[in-house]
């Protein structure tokens, strides 16, 4: 028997892949601690489920070695993902952002199709079953529930229990504890793809304002990462894709080190290009006010411009022609290198994925089998791999889950 623990995206794919790959005599049992499964599939992408992205590379991920991530992604590519879902009745549509969604724009369609395929293949799905302990004696795994209310024997086990994000969906870290008792090291876990918090009342007063930005993360004065995308000001701080993407670095920063986030509110510009645009505008519109220049020329929201000028103590009521060279230089620099008073992140309750997890160096990239315990496989968020927003974490789940399930079934067939 193959037991898959966790019936989220990776677990469902592992069970399906194992059933498709293995001989019909192999029994496949899929367990989940929740009575209702697939909560993250139903809620992701604003309940539309961002299945994958048009371009997925190892550079879209943080955590484990990128060469290992590359092997896993190549084992089940975005193209194969699209073909798989179309084959089970879920055609996907490509949006201008590069994201793929089901044509129905409903995560429910994705979950129902996966469950239908699980049933068609004869996979035994048991919900409301919490695995508290896994031990291996000889070639057999023994899975026990809390208070020993059940005991299951298996030849192969796939751990796909997720991480700690959105704990209300059932992600409680139990799988990480099991992996640790089996000898695996766990890379420190922190929330990722979660909003940033701030106590700066000026920025918080802009709640609802959105614009494109580049955020750069500095730790102990050294730039460690930068991300670009839409930034949303909120009543608690900052959200939007760029804030979510940079959040893993904030939550993962060494508490002993100081960190800073700087924002470029004109991410496609440089100091030189802004200076040239300014000089051209002086010739054409010498009487234009600086604040109007920022809103008209760069489409920056008026509320943002007003707050930005106040925070930087720069006068926006002066005309372009009368603005001093020093003031212009200060304004341009501030637009491209503005410190944001970020105090932290919202945490796991609002986190879309977990940073950290089972050390990917202890897992065979070709099969997802443990290097420490033969017959044990991993898939999905439980591993130390987290992608940026846009369908990348689901692709990791589809790829790693498929590879784990397929490999587990092949190993039994070869035995």
VEXTOR-837707 format. One record per residue (C-alpha): residue number from 1; residue in one letter; x, y, z. Coordinates in pm, whole numbers, plus 32768, in hexadecimal, padded with zeros to 4 digits. Each point is the difference from the previous one (the first is absolute). Example, Ala and Ser with C-alpha at 12.3 -4.5 7.8 and 13.67 -1.06 7.14 Angstrom:
2
(pt 1, "a", (84CE, 7E3E, 830C)),
(pt 2, "s", (8089, 8158, 7FBE)),
//
This chain:
415
(pt 1, "x", (8000, 8000, 8000)),
(pt 2, "x", (8065, 8169, 7FBC)),
(pt 3, "x", (7F80, 80F9, 80FF)),
(pt 4, "x", (7FF8, 8170, 7FA3)),
(pt 5, "x", (7FE0, 80DF, 8132)),
(pt 6, "x", (7F5F, 814C, 7FAB)),
(pt 7, "x", (7EF3, 8035, 7EF7)),
(pt 8, "x", (805B, 815C, 7F8E)),
(pt 9, "x", (8081, 8054, 7EA5)),
(pt 10, "x", (8141, 7F34, 801E)),
(pt 11, "x", (7F5A, 7EDA, 80AF)),
(pt 12, "x", (7EE7, 7FE5, 7F04)),
(pt 13, "x", (80FB, 8003, 7EE3)),
(pt 14, "x", (80DA, 7EFE, 80AF)),
(pt 15, "x", (7EDA, 7F13, 802A)),
(pt 16, "x", (7F91, 802E, 7E97)),
(pt 17, "x", (815F, 7FCF, 7F76)),
(pt 18, "x", (8036, 7EC9, 80D3)),
(pt 19, "x", (7EB6, 7F6A, 7F91)),
(pt 20, "x", (804B, 8047, 7E94)),
(pt 21, "x", (8162, 7F77, 8015)),
(pt 22, "x", (7FE5, 7ED0, 80DD)),
(pt 23, "x", (7F68, 7EAB, 7FB7)),
(pt 24, "x", (7E90, 7FE3, 8058)),
(pt 25, "x", (8048, 7F1C, 8128)),
(pt 26, "x", (80AB, 811D, 80BE)),
(pt 27, "x", (7F13, 80A0, 80F5)),
(pt 28, "x", (801E, 8176, 802D)),
(pt 29, "x", (7F78, 80A7, 8137)),
(pt 30, "x", (7FE2, 817B, 8011)),
(pt 31, "x", (7FD7, 8091, 815F)),
(pt 32, "x", (7FB0, 815F, 8078)),
(pt 33, "x", (7FC5, 808E, 8159)),
(pt 34, "x", (7EE3, 80E0, 7F88)),
(pt 35, "x", (7EA3, 7F88, 7FB7)),
(pt 36, "x", (7FEC, 80EF, 7ED8)),
(pt 37, "x", (813C, 8006, 7F30)),
(pt 38, "x", (8096, 80EB, 7EFF)),
(pt 39, "x", (7FC7, 8148, 80BA)),
(pt 40, "x", (8133, 80A7, 7F67)),
(pt 41, "x", (7F94, 7F9A, 7EA3)),
(pt 42, "x", (7EAC, 809C, 8041)),
(pt 43, "x", (8083, 8146, 8093)),
(pt 44, "x", (8136, 804B, 7F2E)),
(pt 45, "x", (7FFE, 810C, 7EF5)),
(pt 46, "x", (7ECC, 80A2, 8095)),
(pt 47, "x", (7F4F, 7EAC, 7FF2)),
(pt 48, "x", (8057, 7FDF, 7E8D)),
(pt 49, "x", (8131, 7F1E, 8039)),
(pt 50, "x", (8137, 8077, 7F48)),
(pt 51, "x", (8063, 7EA7, 7F81)),
(pt 52, "x", (8152, 8055, 7F65)),
(pt 53, "x", (80C5, 8107, 7F42)),
(pt 54, "x", (8061, 801B, 7E94)),
(pt 55, "x", (8173, 8007, 805A)),
(pt 56, "x", (8089, 7F47, 812E)),
(pt 57, "x", (8173, 7FED, 804D)),
(pt 58, "x", (80D2, 7FA1, 8132)),
(pt 59, "x", (8046, 8174, 802B)),
(pt 60, "x", (7E94, 802E, 8064)),
(pt 61, "x", (8043, 7F3D, 8140)),
(pt 62, "x", (80BF, 802C, 8143)),
(pt 63, "x", (8073, 7EFC, 80FA)),
(pt 64, "x", (809F, 7EBC, 7F8A)),
(pt 65, "x", (810F, 7FDE, 7EF5)),
(pt 66, "x", (7F86, 8083, 7EB1)),
(pt 67, "x", (8095, 7EDC, 7F3F)),
(pt 68, "x", (7F1F, 7F19, 80CB)),
(pt 69, "x", (7ED2, 80E0, 7FC5)),
(pt 70, "x", (8052, 7FF7, 7E8C)),
(pt 71, "x", (7FFB, 7E83, 7FF8)),
(pt 72, "x", (7EAD, 7FF5, 80AA)),
(pt 73, "x", (7F62, 8107, 7F1E)),
(pt 74, "x", (8081, 7F4D, 7ECC)),
(pt 75, "x", (7F61, 7EBA, 8076)),
(pt 76, "x", (7EA6, 809B, 7FDF)),
(pt 77, "x", (8005, 8149, 7F44)),
(pt 78, "x", (7EFD, 8116, 7FE9)),
(pt 79, "x", (7FA9, 7F80, 7EA5)),
(pt 80, "x", (7FBD, 7EA6, 808D)),
(pt 81, "x", (7F37, 80A0, 8116)),
(pt 82, "x", (7F23, 80B0, 7F04)),
(pt 83, "x", (7FD4, 7EBE, 7F3A)),
(pt 84, "x", (7FB2, 7F3B, 813E)),
(pt 85, "x", (7EEB, 80ED, 806C)),
(pt 86, "x", (7F6A, 8014, 7EA5)),
(pt 87, "x", (7FF9, 7E81, 7FF6)),
(pt 88, "x", (7F37, 7FF1, 8145)),
(pt 89, "x", (7F0C, 8108, 7F88)),
(pt 90, "x", (809B, 8147, 8076)),
(pt 91, "x", (806D, 80D8, 7ED9)),
(pt 92, "x", (80DF, 8120, 806C)),
(pt 93, "x", (800A, 8164, 7F7F)),
(pt 94, "x", (8134, 80DC, 7FEE)),
(pt 95, "x", (7FE2, 8164, 8083)),
(pt 96, "x", (80E0, 8125, 7F94)),
(pt 97, "x", (80BE, 7FE1, 8149)),
(pt 98, "x", (807C, 7EA7, 7F98)),
(pt 99, "x", (7F20, 7F4F, 80FB)),
(pt 100, "x", (7F2B, 7ED3, 7FA6)),
(pt 101, "x", (7EA6, 7FDA, 8099)),
(pt 102, "x", (7EEA, 7F05, 7FC3)),
(pt 103, "x", (7F14, 8079, 7EEF)),
(pt 104, "x", (7EE9, 8000, 8103)),
(pt 105, "x", (80CA, 80ED, 80DC)),
(pt 106, "x", (7FAE, 7F22, 8127)),
(pt 107, "x", (80E9, 7F36, 80DD)),
(pt 108, "x", (7EDB, 7F19, 8042)),
(pt 109, "x", (801E, 7F82, 7E9B)),
(pt 110, "x", (816B, 7F9F, 803C)),
(pt 111, "x", (7FBB, 7F4D, 8149)),
(pt 112, "x", (7ED1, 7F44, 7F7F)),
(pt 113, "x", (80C0, 7F86, 7ECE)),
(pt 114, "x", (8122, 7F85, 80D6)),
(pt 115, "x", (7F15, 7F4B, 80ED)),
(pt 116, "x", (7F48, 7F64, 7EDA)),
(pt 117, "x", (8149, 7F7E, 7F75)),
(pt 118, "x", (8060, 7F76, 8156)),
(pt 119, "x", (7EB6, 7F44, 800C)),
(pt 120, "x", (801D, 7F86, 7E97)),
(pt 121, "x", (8155, 7F6C, 8048)),
(pt 122, "x", (7F86, 7F48, 8133)),
(pt 123, "x", (80CD, 80C4, 80FC)),
(pt 124, "x", (7F75, 7FD8, 8161)),
(pt 125, "x", (7FC9, 815B, 8093)),
(pt 126, "x", (7FD2, 8019, 8177)),
(pt 127, "x", (7FC5, 8155, 809F)),
(pt 128, "x", (8003, 8068, 816C)),
(pt 129, "x", (812C, 7F1C, 8038)),
(pt 130, "x", (812A, 809B, 80B6)),
(pt 131, "x", (8149, 7F45, 7FEC)),
(pt 132, "x", (80C9, 8042, 813B)),
(pt 133, "x", (8120, 7F0D, 7FD7)),
(pt 134, "x", (80B5, 7F41, 7EEF)),
(pt 135, "x", (8102, 7EF5, 804A)),
(pt 136, "x", (80B3, 7F0E, 7F1D)),
(pt 137, "x", (8056, 7E9B, 805D)),
(pt 138, "x", (80B8, 7F41, 7EF4)),
(pt 139, "x", (7F54, 8053, 7EB6)),
(pt 140, "x", (7EB2, 8060, 8098)),
(pt 141, "x", (7F85, 814F, 807E)),
(pt 142, "x", (7F0C, 800F, 8120)),
(pt 143, "x", (7F20, 8133, 800D)),
(pt 144, "x", (7F46, 804A, 8143)),
(pt 145, "x", (7EFA, 80FD, 8058)),
(pt 146, "x", (7FEF, 80D1, 813A)),
(pt 147, "x", (7FA0, 7F2E, 8131)),
(pt 148, "x", (804E, 7ECF, 7F2A)),
(pt 149, "x", (7E9B, 7FFC, 7F7A)),
(pt 150, "x", (807D, 7F68, 7EB9)),
(pt 151, "x", (8132, 7F4F, 7F75)),
(pt 152, "x", (8055, 7FD5, 7E90)),
(pt 153, "x", (811A, 7F3C, 7F5C)),
(pt 154, "x", (8096, 8076, 7EB5)),
(pt 155, "x", (8120, 7FAC, 7F19)),
(pt 156, "x", (8025, 816A, 7F8D)),
(pt 157, "x", (7F9C, 814C, 809A)),
(pt 158, "x", (7FE0, 8155, 7F5D)),
(pt 159, "x", (8000, 8125, 80F4)),
(pt 160, "x", (7F43, 8126, 7F68)),
(pt 161, "x", (7F75, 80A4, 8137)),
(pt 162, "x", (805A, 8165, 7FA4)),
(pt 163, "x", (80A6, 80FE, 80E3)),
(pt 164, "x", (7F73, 80FB, 80F6)),
(pt 165, "x", (7F54, 8100, 7F1F)),
(pt 166, "x", (7E8B, 803E, 802A)),
(pt 167, "x", (7FE6, 7F17, 812F)),
(pt 168, "x", (7E85, 800F, 7FE7)),
(pt 169, "x", (801F, 7F24, 7ECA)),
(pt 170, "x", (80A4, 7EEA, 80C9)),
(pt 171, "x", (816F, 8061, 7FD2)),
(pt 172, "x", (807A, 7FC8, 8163)),
(pt 173, "x", (8167, 7F8F, 7FC6)),
(pt 174, "x", (7FBA, 7E9A, 806D)),
(pt 175, "x", (80AF, 7F74, 7ECE)),
(pt 176, "x", (8139, 80C6, 8051)),
(pt 177, "x", (8008, 7F65, 815B)),
(pt 178, "x", (7FD8, 7EA4, 7F6C)),
(pt 179, "x", (8119, 803F, 7F06)),
(pt 180, "x", (80DF, 8074, 811D)),
(pt 181, "x", (7FBE, 7EC5, 80CE)),
(pt 182, "x", (805F, 7F35, 7ECC)),
(pt 183, "x", (8154, 80A7, 7FFA)),
(pt 184, "x", (7FCF, 8128, 7F15)),
(pt 185, "x", (8080, 815D, 804D)),
(pt 186, "x", (7F06, 811A, 7FE8)),
(pt 187, "x", (806E, 814E, 7F73)),
(pt 188, "x", (7F77, 8118, 80DB)),
(pt 189, "x", (7E98, 8048, 7F9E)),
(pt 190, "x", (7F72, 8160, 7FDC)),
(pt 191, "x", (7ECD, 8098, 7F55)),
(pt 192, "x", (8022, 8059, 7E8E)),
(pt 193, "x", (7F19, 80AF, 7F0A)),
(pt 194, "x", (7F66, 80C1, 8121)),
(pt 195, "x", (7FB6, 8176, 8020)),
(pt 196, "x", (80F6, 80EE, 80A5)),
(pt 197, "x", (7FA9, 80C6, 8138)),
(pt 198, "x", (8056, 8169, 804F)),
(pt 199, "x", (7FBE, 8100, 8110)),
(pt 200, "x", (8034, 8124, 7F10)),
(pt 201, "x", (7EB6, 80BB, 8008)),
(pt 202, "x", (804F, 80C1, 7EC2)),
(pt 203, "x", (8022, 7EC6, 7F2D)),
(pt 204, "x", (7EDA, 7F5B, 80B1)),
(pt 205, "x", (7F26, 812E, 7FAF)),
(pt 206, "x", (8027, 7FA2, 7E90)),
(pt 207, "x", (7F3A, 7EBE, 8034)),
(pt 208, "x", (7F6E, 7F92, 7EB2)),
(pt 209, "x", (8103, 80B6, 7F28)),
(pt 210, "x", (80C3, 7F20, 7F12)),
(pt 211, "x", (8128, 803C, 7F1A)),
(pt 212, "x", (8122, 7F45, 7F61)),
(pt 213, "x", (813C, 7FF2, 80D0)),
(pt 214, "x", (8147, 7F4D, 8039)),
(pt 215, "x", (8050, 7F9D, 8165)),
(pt 216, "x", (8165, 7FBC, 806B)),
(pt 217, "x", (8053, 7F44, 813F)),
(pt 218, "x", (813C, 805B, 80C1)),
(pt 219, "x", (8087, 7F40, 812B)),
(pt 220, "x", (8125, 808D, 80C7)),
(pt 221, "x", (802D, 80FF, 7EEB)),
(pt 222, "x", (8020, 7EFD, 7EEB)),
(pt 223, "x", (7F00, 7FDC, 7EEC)),
(pt 224, "x", (7F7E, 7E9C, 8005)),
(pt 225, "x", (7ED5, 800B, 7F14)),
(pt 226, "x", (7F1F, 80D9, 7F30)),
(pt 227, "x", (7EAC, 7FBF, 7F67)),
(pt 228, "x", (7F22, 80C7, 7F15)),
(pt 229, "x", (7E88, 800C, 7FD4)),
(pt 230, "x", (7EC5, 80A6, 807D)),
(pt 231, "x", (800C, 8098, 815D)),
(pt 232, "x", (7EC2, 8037, 80C7)),
(pt 233, "x", (7FF5, 80E7, 812D)),
(pt 234, "x", (7F21, 7F78, 8115)),
(pt 235, "x", (7F80, 8066, 8156)),
(pt 236, "x", (8108, 7F1C, 809D)),
(pt 237, "x", (8124, 803E, 7F12)),
(pt 238, "x", (8044, 7F75, 7EA7)),
(pt 239, "x", (7F76, 7EE9, 7F26)),
(pt 240, "x", (7FED, 7FAE, 7E8E)),
(pt 241, "x", (80DF, 7F0E, 7F3F)),
(pt 242, "x", (814A, 80B8, 8039)),
(pt 243, "x", (7FCA, 8018, 8179)),
(pt 244, "x", (7F9F, 7E91, 8014)),
(pt 245, "x", (812F, 7F97, 7F33)),
(pt 246, "x", (80F7, 80BE, 80DC)),
(pt 247, "x", (7F5D, 7F8E, 8147)),
(pt 248, "x", (80C5, 7EB9, 801A)),
(pt 249, "x", (813E, 80CA, 802E)),
(pt 250, "x", (7F64, 80D9, 810F)),
(pt 251, "x", (7F7A, 7ED9, 80C7)),
(pt 252, "x", (8141, 7F3C, 7FCB)),
(pt 253, "x", (80ED, 8117, 8068)),
(pt 254, "x", (80EA, 7FB6, 8120)),
(pt 255, "x", (7F62, 80A5, 8135)),
(pt 256, "x", (815C, 807A, 8062)),
(pt 257, "x", (8025, 80C3, 7EBB)),
(pt 258, "x", (7F58, 8141, 7F96)),
(pt 259, "x", (7F40, 7FFC, 7EBB)),
(pt 260, "x", (7F79, 810D, 7F1B)),
(pt 261, "x", (7F1A, 8008, 7ED5)),
(pt 262, "x", (802A, 810D, 7EFA)),
(pt 263, "x", (7EFE, 8047, 7EF4)),
(pt 264, "x", (8029, 807E, 7E9F)),
(pt 265, "x", (7EB1, 8096, 7FA4)),
(pt 266, "x", (806B, 801A, 7E93)),
(pt 267, "x", (8099, 7EA6, 7FCD)),
(pt 268, "x", (8040, 8027, 7E8C)),
(pt 269, "x", (80C0, 8144, 8030)),
(pt 270, "x", (8163, 805E, 8063)),
(pt 271, "x", (8086, 8146, 808C)),
(pt 272, "x", (8088, 8053, 7EA8)),
(pt 273, "x", (7EBB, 7FB6, 7F47)),
(pt 274, "x", (7F37, 80CC, 80FC)),
(pt 275, "x", (80EC, 8126, 7FDB)),
(pt 276, "x", (7FDB, 7FF7, 7E85)),
(pt 277, "x", (7E83, 7FEE, 801A)),
(pt 278, "x", (8003, 8127, 80F1)),
(pt 279, "x", (80DA, 80D5, 7F19)),
(pt 280, "x", (7F1E, 7FB7, 7ED7)),
(pt 281, "x", (7ECF, 805E, 80D0)),
(pt 282, "x", (809E, 814B, 8063)),
(pt 283, "x", (8017, 805F, 7E91)),
(pt 284, "x", (7E9C, 7F97, 7FB1)),
(pt 285, "x", (7F4D, 8057, 8145)),
(pt 286, "x", (80D8, 80F3, 80CB)),
(pt 287, "x", (7ED5, 8076, 80D1)),
(pt 288, "x", (7F8A, 7EA3, 8061)),
(pt 289, "x", (8004, 7FBE, 8175)),
(pt 290, "x", (80E1, 7EE9, 8078)),
(pt 291, "x", (7EDF, 7F41, 80A1)),
(pt 292, "x", (7F3E, 800B, 7EB9)),
(pt 293, "x", (8134, 7F93, 7F40)),
(pt 294, "x", (8016, 7EC7, 80D9)),
(pt 295, "x", (7E92, 7FA8, 7FD2)),
(pt 296, "x", (7FE3, 8059, 7E8E)),
(pt 297, "x", (8150, 7F85, 7F7F)),
(pt 298, "x", (801A, 7EBE, 80CA)),
(pt 299, "x", (7E93, 7FB8, 8058)),
(pt 300, "x", (8050, 7FFD, 8173)),
(pt 301, "x", (7EC2, 8018, 80D5)),
(pt 302, "x", (7FC1, 8161, 8080)),
(pt 303, "x", (7FCC, 7F86, 8166)),
(pt 304, "x", (814D, 7F50, 7FF6)),
(pt 305, "x", (80B6, 812F, 7F6F)),
(pt 306, "x", (7F76, 80E3, 810E)),
(pt 307, "x", (806B, 7F12, 8118)),
(pt 308, "x", (8151, 7FB9, 7F60)),
(pt 309, "x", (8056, 8172, 7FDE)),
(pt 310, "x", (7F9A, 8041, 8167)),
(pt 311, "x", (80CF, 7EDD, 8085)),
(pt 312, "x", (8134, 806C, 7F3E)),
(pt 313, "x", (7FD1, 8170, 805D)),
(pt 314, "x", (800C, 805F, 7E90)),
(pt 315, "x", (7F27, 8114, 7F6F)),
(pt 316, "x", (7F18, 7F91, 7EEB)),
(pt 317, "x", (7F61, 8156, 7FCD)),
(pt 318, "x", (8132, 808E, 7F4C)),
(pt 319, "x", (8012, 8003, 7E84)),
(pt 320, "x", (80F1, 7F20, 7F47)),
(pt 321, "x", (80C9, 8129, 7F85)),
(pt 322, "x", (802C, 8096, 815B)),
(pt 323, "x", (8056, 7EB8, 80AD)),
(pt 324, "x", (816B, 8009, 806F)),
(pt 325, "x", (80FE, 7F02, 7F84)),
(pt 326, "x", (8035, 7F86, 8165)),
(pt 327, "x", (7E8B, 7FD1, 8040)),
(pt 328, "x", (7FD7, 7F4B, 7EB6)),
(pt 329, "x", (811C, 7F13, 8057)),
(pt 330, "x", (7F6D, 7FBB, 8158)),
(pt 331, "x", (7EA8, 7FBD, 7F6B)),
(pt 332, "x", (8083, 7F11, 7EF7)),
(pt 333, "x", (80D3, 7F45, 80FF)),
(pt 334, "x", (7EDA, 7FE1, 80EE)),
(pt 335, "x", (7F1B, 7F7C, 7EEF)),
(pt 336, "x", (80F6, 7EEA, 7FB4)),
(pt 337, "x", (8088, 7FB8, 815D)),
(pt 338, "x", (7EEE, 8046, 80FC)),
(pt 339, "x", (801B, 7F4B, 8151)),
(pt 340, "x", (7EC2, 7F52, 8070)),
(pt 341, "x", (7FC7, 7FDC, 8175)),
(pt 342, "x", (7FB4, 7E8A, 8001)),
(pt 343, "x", (7FE1, 7F66, 8159)),
(pt 344, "x", (7FC4, 7E95, 7F9A)),
(pt 345, "x", (7F05, 7F1B, 7F56)),
(pt 346, "x", (7E99, 7F9A, 8040)),
(pt 347, "x", (8068, 7E9A, 8050)),
(pt 348, "x", (7F86, 7EA4, 7FAB)),
(pt 349, "x", (7E90, 805C, 801E)),
(pt 350, "x", (8023, 80D2, 7EC2)),
(pt 351, "x", (8121, 7F40, 7F63)),
(pt 352, "x", (7FCB, 7F52, 7EB4)),
(pt 353, "x", (812F, 7F1D, 8023)),
(pt 354, "x", (810C, 7F97, 80F7)),
(pt 355, "x", (816F, 8054, 7FDB)),
(pt 356, "x", (80E1, 7EE9, 807E)),
(pt 357, "x", (7FA5, 7E95, 803F)),
(pt 358, "x", (809C, 7EAC, 7FBE)),
(pt 359, "x", (8160, 8038, 7F82)),
(pt 360, "x", (7FF8, 7FC3, 7E88)),
(pt 361, "x", (816C, 7F8E, 800E)),
(pt 362, "x", (7F84, 7EC9, 80B9)),
(pt 363, "x", (7F10, 7FA3, 7EE5)),
(pt 364, "x", (8056, 7F5F, 7EB2)),
(pt 365, "x", (7F9D, 80FD, 7EF5)),
(pt 366, "x", (7FCE, 7EED, 7EFE)),
(pt 367, "x", (7EF4, 7F4C, 80CC)),
(pt 368, "x", (7FA5, 80D5, 8132)),
(pt 369, "x", (8069, 7ED8, 80D8)),
(pt 370, "x", (80AB, 803E, 814C)),
(pt 371, "x", (8177, 7FCB, 8006)),
(pt 372, "x", (7FDC, 7FA1, 816E)),
(pt 373, "x", (7ED3, 7F14, 8005)),
(pt 374, "x", (7FCA, 7F28, 7ECC)),
(pt 375, "x", (7E97, 7FEA, 7F93)),
(pt 376, "x", (7FAA, 8157, 808D)),
(pt 377, "x", (7FA8, 8110, 7F05)),
(pt 378, "x", (7FAD, 8171, 801A)),
(pt 379, "x", (7F2F, 80F3, 7F34)),
(pt 380, "x", (7F8C, 8169, 8011)),
(pt 381, "x", (801F, 810B, 810A)),
(pt 382, "x", (8093, 7F19, 8108)),
(pt 383, "x", (814C, 8028, 7F48)),
(pt 384, "x", (80EB, 8128, 801C)),
(pt 385, "x", (7F8B, 809D, 7EBA)),
(pt 386, "x", (7F21, 8132, 7FDB)),
(pt 387, "x", (7FAB, 80B9, 7EC1)),
(pt 388, "x", (7F96, 8160, 7FB2)),
(pt 389, "x", (7E94, 805A, 7FD2)),
(pt 390, "x", (7F5F, 7FA7, 7EB3)),
(pt 391, "x", (7FC1, 7E88, 7FF4)),
(pt 392, "x", (8164, 7F95, 804F)),
(pt 393, "x", (7FB2, 7F52, 8148)),
(pt 394, "x", (7EE8, 7F39, 7F62)),
(pt 395, "x", (80ED, 7F99, 7EEA)),
(pt 396, "x", (80F6, 7F87, 8107)),
(pt 397, "x", (7EE5, 7F39, 809F)),
(pt 398, "x", (7F94, 7F64, 7EB4)),
(pt 399, "x", (8168, 7FB0, 7F9B)),
(pt 400, "x", (8085, 7F7C, 814A)),
(pt 401, "x", (7EBF, 7F45, 8050)),
(pt 402, "x", (7FF8, 7F56, 7EAD)),
(pt 403, "x", (816E, 7F9F, 8015)),
(pt 404, "x", (7FDB, 7F77, 8162)),
(pt 405, "x", (7ECC, 7F30, 7FB1)),
(pt 406, "x", (8088, 7F80, 7EB7)),
(pt 407, "x", (814D, 7FA1, 809D)),
(pt 408, "x", (7F5F, 7F50, 8128)),
(pt 409, "x", (7F2C, 7F2A, 7F18)),
(pt 410, "x", (8127, 7FB3, 7F19)),
(pt 411, "x", (80D4, 7F8D, 8126)),
(pt 412, "x", (7EF6, 7F05, 8067)),
(pt 413, "x", (7FD9, 7F87, 7E9C)),
(pt 414, "x", (8177, 7FC5, 7FE6)),
(pt 415, "x", (8013, 7F4E, 814F)),
//
